[in-house]
Amino acid sequence: MKKDNNNLVQKDLLVEFFKKNPNRDIKHPEVVDWVVATYKERTGKVFRDPDRAIRQLAQSGFLIKISKGIYKYDPDKSYKRDLEDFTAKQKEAILKRDGYKCVVCGRGKKDGVELHIDHIKPKDFGGEATIENGQTLCAQHNFMKKNLKQTETGKKMFIRLYELAKSENNKELIKFCSDVLNTYEKHNINGHIVWKK
């Protein structure tokens, strides 16, 4: 039976769903299906853009993003993002452990390079501010790490295009895709995504 609840806030409905399902890795469609149907049932209205509302809950620290389209509500970690930042003492311990150098390129302040303390497992994926989860990166490699996730989609697209070009024996397109994919390999970007030459 439809309730007269026109003041229901969409975000509150999402929070209700995740609180009823704590400590579960929940796929996006399950959440969307429930909130859309429940919102319609309770208000008679359409829930607009649940995707954005879910992303905002993850960005605010209420949810942990497990992987693309999968989120988890952990009551013990919810809204504790300030606890996920490294303290000055932790930063100094990580710098000292890493020899005050970027763990990727070996450059440091003596080379005129700005150093950052980075979460190995990102905060958005539940990474905590522990010395074990910290590493020293130069500004360049820290920036690259933050943006490499976005390049995964591109690499996968070029692999598919390469395979299509091979099936059509399109030599020009094969060469182009090979050049692009070799650049990924040359710079050791997204090595976990394998393409067969």
Summary of the structure (lengths in Angstrom):
residues: 197
radius of gyration: 22.3
end to end distance: 59.3
largest distance: 69.7
contacts: 502
relative contact order: 0.09
helix: 54%
strand: 11%
